Amino acid sequence: MTYKACRKCRKIIEDNDDVVDNQEKKEIFKECPICSGTTFTTFWKGNALIIDPEKSEIAEAMSVKTPGRYALRLSR
Ligand SMILES: [Zn+2]
């Protein structure tokens, strides 16, 4: 299992290797569920789990409004 991060909002998404059909796999995560972004990177470092964006300083600093796991840094 690998994880990739949305370049736009940094949401971390599971890149599911268990899916047998490769074409189907690409269909699953071609869009970010948060911002509908279509570019992702597997080169990211650190992550923050945002549970309550309203009360989280990290979420505010990262402009995160939806709970979930987000990458702190994107390498490329
Ligand atoms: Zn996104």
N, CA, C, O and the ligand as a Tripos MOL2 file, in Angstrom:
@<TRIPOS>MOLECULE
protein
  305   303    77     0     0
PROTEIN
NO_CHARGES

@<TRIPOS>ATOM
      1 N           0.8460   -1.2020    0.0000 N.3       1 MET1
      2 CA          0.0000    0.0000    0.0000 C.3       1 MET1
      3 C           0.8830    1.2550    0.0000 C.2       1 MET1
      4 O           1.7500    1.4230    0.8570 O.2       1 MET1
      5 N           0.6460    2.1030   -0.9540 N.am      2 THR2
      6 CA          1.3650    3.3700   -0.9560 C.3       2 THR2
      7 C           0.3700    4.5100   -0.7730 C.2       2 THR2
      8 O          -0.8340    4.3540   -0.9770 O.2       2 THR2
      9 N           0.8980    5.6320   -0.3900 N.am      3 TYR3
     10 CA          0.0380    6.7860   -0.1830 C.3       3 TYR3
     11 C           0.5220    7.9480   -1.0320 C.2       3 TYR3
     12 O           1.7240    8.1600   -1.1950 O.2       3 TYR3
     13 N          -0.4110    8.6820   -1.5580 N.am      4 LYS4
     14 CA         -0.0280    9.8510   -2.3250 C.3       4 LYS4
     15 C          -0.7660   11.0600   -1.7700 C.2       4 LYS4
     16 O          -1.8140   10.9350   -1.1380 O.2       4 LYS4
     17 N          -0.1960   12.2290   -2.0220 N.am      5 ALA5
     18 CA         -0.7840   13.4500   -1.4990 C.3       5 ALA5
     19 C          -1.2280   14.3600   -2.6430 C.2       5 ALA5
     20 O          -0.5350   14.5040   -3.6500 O.2       5 ALA5
     21 N          -2.3800   14.9600   -2.4660 N.am      6 CYS6
     22 CA         -2.8880   15.9190   -3.4440 C.3       6 CYS6
     23 C          -1.9860   17.1510   -3.4410 C.2       6 CYS6
     24 O          -1.6690   17.6860   -2.3790 O.2       6 CYS6
     25 N          -1.5770   17.5970   -4.6110 N.am      7 ARG7
     26 CA         -0.6920   18.7510   -4.7010 C.3       7 ARG7
     27 C          -1.3950   20.0410   -4.2970 C.2       7 ARG7
     28 O          -0.7560   20.9960   -3.8540 O.2       7 ARG7
     29 N          -2.6790   20.0600   -4.4510 N.am      8 LYS8
     30 CA         -3.4290   21.2800   -4.1840 C.3       8 LYS8
     31 C          -3.7370   21.4760   -2.6920 C.2       8 LYS8
     32 O          -3.4290   22.5190   -2.1150 O.2       8 LYS8
     33 N          -4.3460   20.4610   -2.0850 N.am      9 CYS9
     34 CA         -4.7740   20.6120   -0.6840 C.3       9 CYS9
     35 C          -3.9970   19.7220    0.2780 C.2       9 CYS9
     36 O          -4.2020   19.7950    1.4900 O.2       9 CYS9
     37 N          -3.1050   18.8790   -0.2510 N.am     10 ARG10
     38 CA         -2.2240   18.0130    0.5390 C.3      10 ARG10
     39 C          -2.9350   16.8600    1.2350 C.2      10 ARG10
     40 O          -2.3510   16.2160    2.1060 O.2      10 ARG10
     41 N          -4.1420   16.5960    0.8810 N.am     11 LYS11
     42 CA         -4.8550   15.4490    1.4280 C.3      11 LYS11
     43 C          -4.1320   14.1570    1.0500 C.2      11 LYS11
     44 O          -3.7530   13.9770   -0.1070 O.2      11 LYS11
     45 N          -3.9380   13.2590    2.0140 N.am     12 ILE12
     46 CA         -3.2740   11.9880    1.7320 C.3      12 ILE12
     47 C          -4.3090   10.9340    1.3620 C.2      12 ILE12
     48 O          -5.3010   10.7310    2.0620 O.2      12 ILE12
     49 N          -4.0510   10.2840    0.2600 N.am     13 ILE13
     50 CA         -4.9880    9.3090   -0.2790 C.3      13 ILE13
     51 C          -4.2760    7.9780   -0.4600 C.2      13 ILE13
     52 O          -3.1350    7.9350   -0.9210 O.2      13 ILE13
     53 N          -4.9480    6.8970   -0.0980 N.am     14 GLU14
     54 CA         -4.3810    5.5720   -0.2960 C.3      14 GLU14
     55 C          -4.3710    5.2420   -1.7810 C.2      14 GLU14
     56 O          -5.3850    5.3280   -2.4740 O.2      14 GLU14
     57 N          -3.1820    4.8600   -2.2400 N.am     15 ASP15
     58 CA         -3.0570    4.4150   -3.6230 C.3      15 ASP15
     59 C          -3.1440    2.9040   -3.5680 C.2      15 ASP15
     60 O          -2.1370    2.2290   -3.3570 O.2      15 ASP15
     61 N          -4.3250    2.3740   -3.7550 N.am     16 ASN16
     62 CA         -4.5880    0.9700   -3.4610 C.3      16 ASN16
     63 C          -3.9720    0.0100   -4.4740 C.2      16 ASN16
     64 O          -4.4260   -0.0990   -5.6130 O.2      16 ASN16
     65 N          -2.9290   -0.6780   -4.0290 N.am     17 ASP17
     66 CA         -2.2480   -1.6350   -4.8900 C.3      17 ASP17
     67 C          -2.9770   -2.9740   -4.9630 C.2      17 ASP17
     68 O          -2.6570   -3.8220   -5.7970 O.2      17 ASP17
     69 N          -3.9510   -3.1530   -4.0890 N.am     18 ASP18
     70 CA         -4.6640   -4.4240   -4.0460 C.3      18 ASP18
     71 C          -5.6430   -4.5980   -5.1970 C.2      18 ASP18
     72 O          -6.0560   -5.7120   -5.5190 O.2      18 ASP18
     73 N          -6.0030   -3.4860   -5.8060 N.am     19 VAL19
     74 CA         -6.9210   -3.5800   -6.9360 C.3      19 VAL19
     75 C          -6.2110   -4.2910   -8.0840 C.2      19 VAL19
     76 O          -5.1310   -3.8800   -8.5080 O.2      19 VAL19
     77 N          -6.8130   -5.3320   -8.5670 N.am     20 VAL20
     78 CA         -6.1600   -6.1870   -9.5560 C.3      20 VAL20
     79 C          -6.0440   -5.4950  -10.9200 C.2      20 VAL20
     80 O          -4.9770   -5.4860  -11.5340 O.2      20 VAL20
     81 N          -7.1140   -4.9390  -11.3640 N.am     21 ASP21
     82 CA         -7.1300   -4.3100  -12.6790 C.3      21 ASP21
     83 C          -6.4960   -2.9150  -12.6130 C.2      21 ASP21
     84 O          -6.9780   -2.0350  -11.8990 O.2      21 ASP21
     85 N          -5.4150   -2.7320  -13.3640 N.am     22 ASN22
     86 CA         -4.6760   -1.4720  -13.3270 C.3      22 ASN22
     87 C          -5.4910   -0.2810  -13.8080 C.2      22 ASN22
     88 O          -5.4170    0.8080  -13.2400 O.2      22 ASN22
     89 N          -6.2440   -0.4950  -14.8300 N.am     23 GLN23
     90 CA         -7.0450    0.6100  -15.3690 C.3      23 GLN23
     91 C          -8.0840    1.0580  -14.3670 C.2      23 GLN23
     92 O          -8.3570    2.2490  -14.2170 O.2      23 GLN23
     93 N          -8.6570    0.0850  -13.6860 N.am     24 GLU24
     94 CA         -9.6550    0.3850  -12.6740 C.3      24 GLU24
     95 C          -9.0250    1.1920  -11.5440 C.2      24 GLU24
     96 O          -9.6310    2.1160  -11.0010 O.2      24 GLU24
     97 N          -7.8040    0.8210  -11.2070 N.am     25 LYS25
     98 CA         -7.0710    1.4920  -10.1410 C.3      25 LYS25
     99 C          -6.9080    2.9810  -10.4410 C.2      25 LYS25
    100 O          -7.0700    3.8240   -9.5580 O.2      25 LYS25
    101 N          -6.5910    3.2880  -11.6800 N.am     26 LYS26
    102 CA         -6.4140    4.6870  -12.0490 C.3      26 LYS26
    103 C          -7.7220    5.4660  -11.9660 C.2      26 LYS26
    104 O          -7.7410    6.6560  -11.6530 O.2      26 LYS26
    105 N          -8.7960    4.7730  -12.2500 N.am     27 GLU27
    106 CA        -10.1050    5.4370  -12.2150 C.3      27 GLU27
    107 C         -10.4910    5.8580  -10.8010 C.2      27 GLU27
    108 O         -11.1440    6.8810  -10.5960 O.2      27 GLU27
    109 N         -10.0720    5.0480   -9.8310 N.am     28 ILE28
    110 CA        -10.5260    5.2640   -8.4570 C.3      28 ILE28
    111 C         -10.1100    6.6280   -7.9090 C.2      28 ILE28
    112 O         -10.9280    7.3600   -7.3520 O.2      28 ILE28
    113 N          -8.8200    6.9640   -8.0750 N.am     29 PHE29
    114 CA         -8.3500    8.1880   -7.4450 C.3      29 PHE29
    115 C          -7.8430    9.1960   -8.4590 C.2      29 PHE29
    116 O          -6.8130    9.8330   -8.2390 O.2      29 PHE29
    117 N          -8.5400    9.3440   -9.5460 N.am     30 LYS30
    118 CA         -8.0580   10.3350  -10.5040 C.3      30 LYS30
    119 C          -8.4140   11.7540  -10.0640 C.2      30 LYS30
    120 O          -7.8760   12.7360  -10.5760 O.2      30 LYS30
    121 N          -9.3170   11.8330   -9.1180 N.am     31 GLU31
    122 CA         -9.6710   13.1460   -8.5710 C.3      31 GLU31
    123 C          -9.5600   13.1380   -7.0540 C.2      31 GLU31
    124 O          -9.8790   12.1420   -6.4040 O.2      31 GLU31
    125 N          -9.1030   14.2580   -6.4950 N.am     32 CYS32
    126 CA         -9.0420   14.4020   -5.0460 C.3      32 CYS32
    127 C         -10.4660   14.5490   -4.5060 C.2      32 CYS32
    128 O         -11.2480   15.3460   -5.0240 O.2      32 CYS32
    129 N         -10.8060   13.7750   -3.4590 N.am     33 PRO33
    130 CA        -12.1650   13.8510   -2.9030 C.3      33 PRO33
    131 C         -12.4390   15.1750   -2.2000 C.2      33 PRO33
    132 O         -13.5960   15.5300   -1.9710 O.2      33 PRO33
    133 N         -11.3870   15.9010   -1.8590 N.am     34 ILE34
    134 CA        -11.5630   17.1520   -1.1270 C.3      34 ILE34
    135 C         -11.6820   18.3410   -2.0650 C.2      34 ILE34
    136 O         -12.6360   19.1140   -1.9770 O.2      34 ILE34
    137 N         -10.7050   18.4920   -2.9730 N.am     35 CYS35
    138 CA        -10.6650   19.7020   -3.7870 C.3      35 CYS35
    139 C         -10.8400   19.4200   -5.2770 C.2      35 CYS35
    140 O         -10.7770   20.3380   -6.0940 O.2      35 CYS35
    141 N         -11.0630   18.1470   -5.6370 N.am     36 SER36
    142 CA        -11.2140   17.7390   -7.0330 C.3      36 SER36
    143 C          -9.9540   17.9600   -7.8530 C.2      36 SER36
    144 O          -9.9960   17.9660   -9.0830 O.2      36 SER36
    145 N          -8.8290   18.1410   -7.1640 N.am     37 GLY37
    146 CA         -7.5610   18.2890   -7.8640 C.3      37 GLY37
    147 C          -7.1850   16.9780   -8.5480 C.2      37 GLY37
    148 O          -7.6010   15.9060   -8.1090 O.2      37 GLY37
    149 N          -6.4060   17.0610   -9.6140 N.am     38 THR38
    150 CA         -6.0650   15.8520  -10.3650 C.3      38 THR38
    151 C          -4.5720   15.5710  -10.3690 C.2      38 THR38
    152 O          -4.1260   14.6400  -11.0400 O.2      38 THR38
    153 N          -3.7910   16.3540   -9.6370 N.am     39 THR39
    154 CA         -2.3570   16.0820   -9.5850 C.3      39 THR39
    155 C          -1.9630   15.6340   -8.1820 C.2      39 THR39
    156 O          -2.3450   16.2410   -7.1820 O.2      39 THR39
    157 N          -1.1900   14.5570   -8.1400 N.am     40 PHE40
    158 CA         -0.7850   13.9690   -6.8750 C.3      40 PHE40
    159 C           0.7130   13.7160   -6.8830 C.2      40 PHE40
    160 O           1.3360   13.6430   -7.9410 O.2      40 PHE40
    161 N           1.2860   13.5820   -5.6870 N.am     41 THR41
    162 CA          2.6880   13.2100   -5.5850 C.3      41 THR41
    163 C           2.8510   12.1590   -4.5090 C.2      41 THR41
    164 O           2.1760   12.1900   -3.4800 O.2      41 THR41
    165 N           3.7610   11.2210   -4.7640 N.am     42 THR42
    166 CA          4.0470   10.2230   -3.7400 C.3      42 THR42
    167 C           5.2590   10.6670   -2.9300 C.2      42 THR42
    168 O           5.6800    9.9740   -2.0040 O.2      42 THR42
    169 N           5.8250   11.8340   -3.2850 N.am     43 PHE43
    170 CA          6.9820   12.3510   -2.5700 C.3      43 PHE43
    171 C           6.5460   13.4160   -1.5690 C.2      43 PHE43
    172 O           6.5410   14.6110   -1.8630 O.2      43 PHE43
    173 N           6.1840   12.9480   -0.3850 N.am     44 TRP44
    174 CA          5.7880   13.8850    0.6500 C.3      44 TRP44
    175 C           6.3840   13.4520    1.9810 C.2      44 TRP44
    176 O           6.7420   12.2890    2.1660 O.2      44 TRP44
    177 N           6.4850   14.4010    2.9030 N.am     45 LYS45
    178 CA          7.1060   14.0910    4.1940 C.3      45 LYS45
    179 C           6.2310   14.5740    5.3350 C.2      45 LYS45
    180 O           5.6920   15.6810    5.3070 O.2      45 LYS45
    181 N           6.1000   13.7210    6.3390 N.am     46 GLY46
    182 CA          5.3540   14.0890    7.5290 C.3      46 GLY46
    183 C           3.8720   14.1800    7.2480 C.2      46 GLY46
    184 O           3.4600   14.4800    6.1280 O.2      46 GLY46
    185 N           3.0790   13.9240    8.2580 N.am     47 ASN47
    186 CA          1.6480   14.0730    8.0430 C.3      47 ASN47
    187 C           0.9570   14.4770    9.3290 C.2      47 ASN47
    188 O           1.4510   14.2060   10.4230 O.2      47 ASN47
    189 N          -0.1700   15.1160    9.1950 N.am     48 ALA48
    190 CA         -0.9490   15.5510   10.3450 C.3      48 ALA48
    191 C          -2.3600   15.0290   10.1910 C.2      48 ALA48
    192 O          -2.9750   15.1550    9.1320 O.2      48 ALA48
    193 N          -2.8700   14.4350   11.2720 N.am     49 LEU49
    194 CA         -4.2440   13.9630   11.2470 C.3      49 LEU49
    195 C          -5.1410   15.0720   11.8030 C.2      49 LEU49
    196 O          -5.0840   15.3960   12.9890 O.2      49 LEU49
    197 N          -5.9410   15.6280   10.9560 N.am     50 ILE50
    198 CA         -6.8420   16.7040   11.3600 C.3      50 ILE50
    199 C          -8.2060   16.0870   11.6910 C.2      50 ILE50
    200 O          -8.8980   15.5660   10.8160 O.2      50 ILE50
    201 N          -8.5650   16.1580   12.9440 N.am     51 ILE51
    202 CA         -9.8440   15.5670   13.3550 C.3      51 ILE51
    203 C         -10.9240   16.6400   13.4450 C.2      51 ILE51
    204 O         -12.0580   16.4380   13.0090 O.2      51 ILE51
    205 N         -10.5580   17.7700   14.0110 N.am     52 ASP52
    206 CA        -11.5240   18.8560   14.1720 C.3      52 ASP52
    207 C         -10.9470   20.1570   13.6070 C.2      52 ASP52
    208 O         -10.3430   20.9390   14.3410 O.2      52 ASP52
    209 N         -11.1330   20.3860   12.3080 N.am     53 PRO53
    210 CA        -10.5290   21.5420   11.6390 C.3      53 PRO53
    211 C         -10.8960   22.8740   12.2960 C.2      53 PRO53
    212 O         -10.1110   23.8210   12.2600 O.2      53 PRO53
    213 N         -12.0670   22.9490   12.8860 N.am     54 GLU54
    214 CA        -12.5320   24.1910   13.5070 C.3      54 GLU54
    215 C         -11.6410   24.6000   14.6810 C.2      54 GLU54
    216 O         -11.4270   25.7840   14.9390 O.2      54 GLU54
    217 N         -11.1240   23.5810   15.3880 N.am     55 LYS55
    218 CA        -10.3790   23.8660   16.6150 C.3      55 LYS55
    219 C          -8.8800   23.6350   16.4610 C.2      55 LYS55
    220 O          -8.1270   23.8370   17.4130 O.2      55 LYS55
    221 N          -8.4400   23.2210   15.2890 N.am     56 SER56
    222 CA         -7.0390   22.8710   15.1080 C.3      56 SER56
    223 C          -6.2300   24.0160   14.5190 C.2      56 SER56
    224 O          -6.5840   24.5750   13.4810 O.2      56 SER56
    225 N          -5.1300   24.3580   15.2010 N.am     57 GLU57
    226 CA         -4.2520   25.4120   14.6860 C.3      57 GLU57
    227 C          -3.5250   24.9390   13.4330 C.2      57 GLU57
    228 O          -3.2630   25.7130   12.5120 O.2      57 GLU57
    229 N          -3.2050   23.6460   13.4240 N.am     58 ILE58
    230 CA         -2.5300   23.0960   12.2330 C.3      58 ILE58
    231 C          -3.4560   23.2210   11.0290 C.2      58 ILE58
    232 O          -3.0420   23.6270    9.9430 O.2      58 ILE58
    233 N          -4.7150   22.8630   11.2450 N.am     59 ALA59
    234 CA         -5.6890   22.9330   10.1510 C.3      59 ALA59
    235 C          -5.8050   24.3620    9.6340 C.2      59 ALA59
    236 O          -5.8950   24.5930    8.4280 O.2      59 ALA59
    237 N          -5.8020   25.3060   10.5490 N.am     60 GLU60
    238 CA         -5.9110   26.7060   10.1510 C.3      60 GLU60
    239 C          -4.6950   27.1290    9.3360 C.2      60 GLU60
    240 O          -4.8140   27.7970    8.3090 O.2      60 GLU60
    241 N          -3.5090   26.7190    9.8240 N.am     61 ALA61
    242 CA         -2.2700   27.0680    9.1350 C.3      61 ALA61
    243 C          -2.2090   26.4430    7.7500 C.2      61 ALA61
    244 O          -1.6190   27.0060    6.8280 O.2      61 ALA61
    245 N          -2.8290   25.2630    7.6110 N.am     62 MET62
    246 CA         -2.7810   24.5590    6.3350 C.3      62 MET62
    247 C          -4.0140   24.8230    5.4740 C.2      62 MET62
    248 O          -4.1370   24.2870    4.3730 O.2      62 MET62
    249 N          -4.9220   25.6500    5.9810 N.am     63 SER63
    250 CA         -6.1710   25.9460    5.2720 C.3      63 SER63
    251 C          -7.0000   24.6900    5.0290 C.2      63 SER63
    252 O          -7.6310   24.5310    3.9840 O.2      63 SER63
    253 N          -6.9800   23.7960    6.0280 N.am     64 VAL64
    254 CA         -7.7330   22.5540    5.9180 C.3      64 VAL64
    255 C          -9.1070   22.7260    6.5590 C.2      64 VAL64
    256 O          -9.2240   23.1940    7.6910 O.2      64 VAL64
    257 N         -10.1220   22.3480    5.8330 N.am     65 LYS65
    258 CA        -11.4820   22.4900    6.3570 C.3      65 LYS65
    259 C         -12.2170   21.1580    6.4750 C.2      65 LYS65
    260 O         -13.3280   21.0920    7.0020 O.2      65 LYS65
    261 N         -11.5850   20.1030    5.9790 N.am     66 THR66
    262 CA        -12.1990   18.7810    6.0350 C.3      66 THR66
    263 C         -11.3180   17.8410    6.8470 C.2      66 THR66
    264 O         -10.1170   17.7580    6.5900 O.2      66 THR66
    265 N         -11.8850   17.1300    7.8220 N.am     67 PRO67
    266 CA        -11.0820   16.1990    8.6200 C.3      67 PRO67
    267 C         -10.4110   15.1450    7.7460 C.2      67 PRO67
    268 O         -10.9450   14.7330    6.7160 O.2      67 PRO67
    269 N          -9.2220   14.7170    8.1840 N.am     68 GLY68
    270 CA         -8.5090   13.6960    7.4270 C.3      68 GLY68
    271 C          -7.0190   13.8210    7.6750 C.2      68 GLY68
    272 O          -6.5770   14.6030    8.5160 O.2      68 GLY68
    273 N          -6.2500   13.0370    6.9290 N.am     69 ARG69
    274 CA         -4.7970   13.0780    7.0870 C.3      69 ARG69
    275 C          -4.1930   13.8810    5.9450 C.2      69 ARG69
    276 O          -4.5260   13.6850    4.7760 O.2      69 ARG69
    277 N          -3.2960   14.7890    6.3130 N.am     70 TYR70
    278 CA         -2.7100   15.6850    5.3230 C.3      70 TYR70
    279 C          -1.1830   15.6710    5.4090 C.2      70 TYR70
    280 O          -0.6120   15.5290    6.4900 O.2      70 TYR70
    281 N          -0.5510   15.8170    4.2800 N.am     71 ALA71
    282 CA          0.9110   15.8590    4.2320 C.3      71 ALA71
    283 C           1.3940   17.2340    4.6710 C.2      71 ALA71
    284 O           0.8050   18.2550    4.3170 O.2      71 ALA71
    285 N           2.4710   17.2450    5.4460 N.am     72 LEU72
    286 CA          3.0220   18.5190    5.8950 C.3      72 LEU72
    287 C           3.8930   19.1540    4.8090 C.2      72 LEU72
    288 O           3.8610   20.3690    4.6120 O.2      72 LEU72
    289 N           4.6630   18.3350    4.1170 N.am     73 ARG73
    290 CA          5.5270   18.8540    3.0670 C.3      73 ARG73
    291 C           5.4350   18.0110    1.7990 C.2      73 ARG73
    292 O           5.4040   16.7810    1.8510 O.2      73 ARG73
    293 N           5.3930   18.6810    0.6920 N.am     74 LEU74
    294 CA          5.4590   17.9820   -0.5910 C.3      74 LEU74
    295 C           6.8520   18.2160   -1.1510 C.2      74 LEU74
    296 O           7.3300   19.3480   -1.2300 O.2      74 LEU74
    297 N           7.4950   17.1130   -1.5400 N.am     75 SER75
    298 CA          8.8850   17.2230   -1.9960 C.3      75 SER75
    299 C           8.9980   17.7030   -3.4290 C.2      75 SER75
    300 O           9.9210   18.4450   -3.7630 O.2      75 SER75
    301 N           8.0820   17.2940   -4.2690 N.am     76 ARG76
    302 CA          8.1290   17.7510   -5.6440 C.3      76 ARG76
    303 C           6.7440   18.1250   -6.1150 C.2      76 ARG76
    304 O           6.5720   18.5390   -7.2610 O.2      76 ARG76
    305 ZN         -6.9570   17.9990   -2.9820 Zn       77 ZN77
@<TRIPOS>BOND
     1     1     2 1
     2     2     3 1
     3     3     4 2
     4     3     5 am
     5     5     6 1
     6     6     7 1
     7     7     8 2
     8     7     9 am
     9     9    10 1
    10    10    11 1
    11    11    12 2
    12    11    13 am
    13    13    14 1
    14    14    15 1
    15    15    16 2
    16    15    17 am
    17    17    18 1
    18    18    19 1
    19    19    20 2
    20    19    21 am
    21    21    22 1
    22    22    23 1
    23    23    24 2
    24    23    25 am
    25    25    26 1
    26    26    27 1
    27    27    28 2
    28    27    29 am
    29    29    30 1
    30    30    31 1
    31    31    32 2
    32    31    33 am
    33    33    34 1
    34    34    35 1
    35    35    36 2
    36    35    37 am
    37    37    38 1
    38    38    39 1
    39    39    40 2
    40    39    41 am
    41    41    42 1
    42    42    43 1
    43    43    44 2
    44    43    45 am
    45    45    46 1
    46    46    47 1
    47    47    48 2
    48    47    49 am
    49    49    50 1
    50    50    51 1
    51    51    52 2
    52    51    53 am
    53    53    54 1
    54    54    55 1
    55    55    56 2
    56    55    57 am
    57    57    58 1
    58    58    59 1
    59    59    60 2
    60    59    61 am
    61    61    62 1
    62    62    63 1
    63    63    64 2
    64    63    65 am
    65    65    66 1
    66    66    67 1
    67    67    68 2
    68    67    69 am
    69    69    70 1
    70    70    71 1
    71    71    72 2
    72    71    73 am
    73    73    74 1
    74    74    75 1
    75    75    76 2
    76    75    77 am
    77    77    78 1
    78    78    79 1
    79    79    80 2
    80    79    81 am
    81    81    82 1
    82    82    83 1
    83    83    84 2
    84    83    85 am
    85    85    86 1
    86    86    87 1
    87    87    88 2
    88    87    89 am
    89    89    90 1
    90    90    91 1
    91    91    92 2
    92    91    93 am
    93    93    94 1
    94    94    95 1
    95    95    96 2
    96    95    97 am
    97    97    98 1
    98    98    99 1
    99    99   100 2
   100    99   101 am
   101   101   102 1
   102   102   103 1
   103   103   104 2
   104   103   105 am
   105   105   106 1
   106   106   107 1
   107   107   108 2
   108   107   109 am
   109   109   110 1
   110   110   111 1
   111   111   112 2
   112   111   113 am
   113   113   114 1
   114   114   115 1
   115   115   116 2
   116   115   117 am
   117   117   118 1
   118   118   119 1
   119   119   120 2
   120   119   121 am
   121   121   122 1
   122   122   123 1
   123   123   124 2
   124   123   125 am
   125   125   126 1
   126   126   127 1
   127   127   128 2
   128   127   129 am
   129   129   130 1
   130   130   131 1
   131   131   132 2
   132   131   133 am
   133   133   134 1
   134   134   135 1
   135   135   136 2
   136   135   137 am
   137   137   138 1
   138   138   139 1
   139   139   140 2
   140   139   141 am
   141   141   142 1
   142   142   143 1
   143   143   144 2
   144   143   145 am
   145   145   146 1
   146   146   147 1
   147   147   148 2
   148   147   149 am
   149   149   150 1
   150   150   151 1
   151   151   152 2
   152   151   153 am
   153   153   154 1
   154   154   155 1
   155   155   156 2
   156   155   157 am
   157   157   158 1
   158   158   159 1
   159   159   160 2
   160   159   161 am
   161   161   162 1
   162   162   163 1
   163   163   164 2
   164   163   165 am
   165   165   166 1
   166   166   167 1
   167   167   168 2
   168   167   169 am
   169   169   170 1
   170   170   171 1
   171   171   172 2
   172   171   173 am
   173   173   174 1
   174   174   175 1
   175   175   176 2
   176   175   177 am
   177   177   178 1
   178   178   179 1
   179   179   180 2
   180   179   181 am
   181   181   182 1
   182   182   183 1
   183   183   184 2
   184   183   185 am
   185   185   186 1
   186   186   187 1
   187   187   188 2
   188   187   189 am
   189   189   190 1
   190   190   191 1
   191   191   192 2
   192   191   193 am
   193   193   194 1
   194   194   195 1
   195   195   196 2
   196   195   197 am
   197   197   198 1
   198   198   199 1
   199   199   200 2
   200   199   201 am
   201   201   202 1
   202   202   203 1
   203   203   204 2
   204   203   205 am
   205   205   206 1
   206   206   207 1
   207   207   208 2
   208   207   209 am
   209   209   210 1
   210   210   211 1
   211   211   212 2
   212   211   213 am
   213   213   214 1
   214   214   215 1
   215   215   216 2
   216   215   217 am
   217   217   218 1
   218   218   219 1
   219   219   220 2
   220   219   221 am
   221   221   222 1
   222   222   223 1
   223   223   224 2
   224   223   225 am
   225   225   226 1
   226   226   227 1
   227   227   228 2
   228   227   229 am
   229   229   230 1
   230   230   231 1
   231   231   232 2
   232   231   233 am
   233   233   234 1
   234   234   235 1
   235   235   236 2
   236   235   237 am
   237   237   238 1
   238   238   239 1
   239   239   240 2
   240   239   241 am
   241   241   242 1
   242   242   243 1
   243   243   244 2
   244   243   245 am
   245   245   246 1
   246   246   247 1
   247   247   248 2
   248   247   249 am
   249   249   250 1
   250   250   251 1
   251   251   252 2
   252   251   253 am
   253   253   254 1
   254   254   255 1
   255   255   256 2
   256   255   257 am
   257   257   258 1
   258   258   259 1
   259   259   260 2
   260   259   261 am
   261   261   262 1
   262   262   263 1
   263   263   264 2
   264   263   265 am
   265   265   266 1
   266   266   267 1
   267   267   268 2
   268   267   269 am
   269   269   270 1
   270   270   271 1
   271   271   272 2
   272   271   273 am
   273   273   274 1
   274   274   275 1
   275   275   276 2
   276   275   277 am
   277   277   278 1
   278   278   279 1
   279   279   280 2
   280   279   281 am
   281   281   282 1
   282   282   283 1
   283   283   284 2
   284   283   285 am
   285   285   286 1
   286   286   287 1
   287   287   288 2
   288   287   289 am
   289   289   290 1
   290   290   291 1
   291   291   292 2
   292   291   293 am
   293   293   294 1
   294   294   295 1
   295   295   296 2
   296   295   297 am
   297   297   298 1
   298   298   299 1
   299   299   300 2
   300   299   301 am
   301   301   302 1
   302   302   303 1
   303   303   304 2
@<TRIPOS>SUBSTRUCTURE
     1 MET1         2 RESIDUE 1 A MET
     2 THR2         6 RESIDUE 1 A THR
     3 TYR3        10 RESIDUE 1 A TYR
     4 LYS4        14 RESIDUE 1 A LYS
     5 ALA5        18 RESIDUE 1 A ALA
     6 CYS6        22 RESIDUE 1 A CYS
     7 ARG7        26 RESIDUE 1 A ARG
     8 LYS8        30 RESIDUE 1 A LYS
     9 CYS9        34 RESIDUE 1 A CYS
    10 ARG10       38 RESIDUE 1 A ARG
    11 LYS11       42 RESIDUE 1 A LYS
    12 ILE12       46 RESIDUE 1 A ILE
    13 ILE13       50 RESIDUE 1 A ILE
    14 GLU14       54 RESIDUE 1 A GLU
    15 ASP15       58 RESIDUE 1 A ASP
    16 ASN16       62 RESIDUE 1 A ASN
    17 ASP17       66 RESIDUE 1 A ASP
    18 ASP18       70 RESIDUE 1 A ASP
    19 VAL19       74 RESIDUE 1 A VAL
    20 VAL20       78 RESIDUE 1 A VAL
    21 ASP21       82 RESIDUE 1 A ASP
    22 ASN22       86 RESIDUE 1 A ASN
    23 GLN23       90 RESIDUE 1 A GLN
    24 GLU24       94 RESIDUE 1 A GLU
    25 LYS25       98 RESIDUE 1 A LYS
    26 LYS26      102 RESIDUE 1 A LYS
    27 GLU27      106 RESIDUE 1 A GLU
    28 ILE28      110 RESIDUE 1 A ILE
    29 PHE29      114 RESIDUE 1 A PHE
    30 LYS30      118 RESIDUE 1 A LYS
    31 GLU31      122 RESIDUE 1 A GLU
    32 CYS32      126 RESIDUE 1 A CYS
    33 PRO33      130 RESIDUE 1 A PRO
    34 ILE34      134 RESIDUE 1 A ILE
    35 CYS35      138 RESIDUE 1 A CYS
    36 SER36      142 RESIDUE 1 A SER
    37 GLY37      146 RESIDUE 1 A GLY
    38 THR38      150 RESIDUE 1 A THR
    39 THR39      154 RESIDUE 1 A THR
    40 PHE40      158 RESIDUE 1 A PHE
    41 THR41      162 RESIDUE 1 A THR
    42 THR42      166 RESIDUE 1 A THR
    43 PHE43      170 RESIDUE 1 A PHE
    44 TRP44      174 RESIDUE 1 A TRP
    45 LYS45      178 RESIDUE 1 A LYS
    46 GLY46      182 RESIDUE 1 A GLY
    47 ASN47      186 RESIDUE 1 A ASN
    48 ALA48      190 RESIDUE 1 A ALA
    49 LEU49      194 RESIDUE 1 A LEU
    50 ILE50      198 RESIDUE 1 A ILE
    51 ILE51      202 RESIDUE 1 A ILE
    52 ASP52      206 RESIDUE 1 A ASP
    53 PRO53      210 RESIDUE 1 A PRO
    54 GLU54      214 RESIDUE 1 A GLU
    55 LYS55      218 RESIDUE 1 A LYS
    56 SER56      222 RESIDUE 1 A SER
    57 GLU57      226 RESIDUE 1 A GLU
    58 ILE58      230 RESIDUE 1 A ILE
    59 ALA59      234 RESIDUE 1 A ALA
    60 GLU60      238 RESIDUE 1 A GLU
    61 ALA61      242 RESIDUE 1 A ALA
    62 MET62      246 RESIDUE 1 A MET
    63 SER63      250 RESIDUE 1 A SER
    64 VAL64      254 RESIDUE 1 A VAL
    65 LYS65      258 RESIDUE 1 A LYS
    66 THR66      262 RESIDUE 1 A THR
    67 PRO67      266 RESIDUE 1 A PRO
    68 GLY68      270 RESIDUE 1 A GLY
    69 ARG69      274 RESIDUE 1 A ARG
    70 TYR70      278 RESIDUE 1 A TYR
    71 ALA71      282 RESIDUE 1 A ALA
    72 LEU72      286 RESIDUE 1 A LEU
    73 ARG73      290 RESIDUE 1 A ARG
    74 LEU74      294 RESIDUE 1 A LEU
    75 SER75      298 RESIDUE 1 A SER
    76 ARG76      302 RESIDUE 1 A ARG
    77 ZN77       305 GROUP 0 **** ****
